[in-house]
Amino acid sequence: MSEESPYPRLFTILEARRVLPTIEPLMDEMRKAFAAIRAEIEAAAEDAGIPTSDPRLSERVERRGIAPPLVARVNELIGLVHAQGCLVNGPEAGLVDFPALVGNEIVFLCWKHGEETIGHWHRIPDGYAGRRPLLDSAPPDASGTAH
């Protein structure tokens, strides 16, 4: 590869799968925090008698003091996942990408919270919508090279 990777590390499938036991509980906690934040927003809106789309709601949520520490925890959890070399690309949905090298192209091995293992990949510009099973169109093999 002639250019340096913008990612802290590149994973093989096996390496990414070895990180899942560390990532999964972090993503589980993150999804629960998002659910609590949503519940708090709805409760604050109901208590104030205003719709959740009202711009005044953010001030009310802030004053209630429940959501800010949850948001701080989500940010901390994202940092812990990123410290593993992974990218959180959909925190509320539990989407995590693992940069990998296929030939001379960096792609993402893609995992969604609730999936048993990493079974998908996508090219970076294609995003989650471009997910393909690992057996499709020359994804990385266990060594991280195309097959």
DAHUWO-V445264 format. One record per residue. N is the residue number from 1. RES is the residue in three letters. PHI is phi as a letter, one per 40 degrees, with the letter a starting at -180 (999 if undefined). Layout:
# DAHUWO-V445264
N,RES,PHI
N,RES,PHI
This chain:
# DAHUWO-V445264
1,MET,999
2,SER,c
3,GLU,b
4,GLU,c
5,SER,c
6,PRO,c
7,TYR,b
8,PRO,c
9,ARG,a
10,LEU,b
11,PHE,b
12,THR,c
13,ILE,d
14,LEU,c
15,GLU,c
16,ALA,c
17,ARG,c
18,ARG,c
19,VAL,c
20,LEU,d
21,PRO,c
22,THR,c
23,ILE,c
24,GLU,d
25,PRO,c
26,LEU,c
27,MET,c
28,ASP,c
29,GLU,c
30,MET,c
31,ARG,c
32,LYS,c
33,ALA,c
34,PHE,c
35,ALA,c
36,ALA,c
37,ILE,c
38,ARG,d
39,ALA,c
40,GLU,c
41,ILE,c
42,GLU,c
43,ALA,c
44,ALA,c
45,ALA,c
46,GLU,c
47,ASP,c
48,ALA,c
49,GLY,g
50,ILE,b
51,PRO,c
52,THR,c
53,SER,c
54,ASP,c
55,PRO,c
56,ARG,c
57,LEU,c
58,SER,c
59,GLU,c
60,ARG,c
61,VAL,c
62,GLU,d
63,ARG,c
64,ARG,c
65,GLY,g
66,ILE,c
67,ALA,c
68,PRO,d
69,PRO,c
70,LEU,c
71,VAL,c
72,ALA,c
73,ARG,c
74,VAL,d
75,ASN,c
76,GLU,c
77,LEU,c
78,ILE,d
79,GLY,c
80,LEU,c
81,VAL,c
82,HIS,c
83,ALA,c
84,GLN,c
85,GLY,g
86,CYS,c
87,LEU,b
88,VAL,c
89,ASN,b
90,GLY,a
91,PRO,c
92,GLU,c
93,ALA,c
94,GLY,g
95,LEU,c
96,VAL,b
97,ASP,b
98,PHE,b
99,PRO,d
100,ALA,a
101,LEU,b
102,VAL,b
103,GLY,g
104,ASN,b
105,GLU,b
106,ILE,c
107,VAL,b
108,PHE,b
109,LEU,c
110,CYS,b
111,TRP,b
112,LYS,b
113,HIS,d
114,GLY,h
115,GLU,c
116,GLU,c
117,THR,a
118,ILE,c
119,GLY,b
120,HIS,b
121,TRP,a
122,HIS,a
123,ARG,c
124,ILE,d
125,PRO,c
126,ASP,c
127,GLY,f
128,TYR,d
129,ALA,c
130,GLY,c
131,ARG,d
132,ARG,b
133,PRO,c
134,LEU,d
135,LEU,c
136,ASP,c
137,SER,f
138,ALA,f
139,PRO,c
140,PRO,c
141,ASP,c
142,ALA,d
143,SER,c
144,GLY,g
145,THR,b
146,ALA,c
147,HIS,b
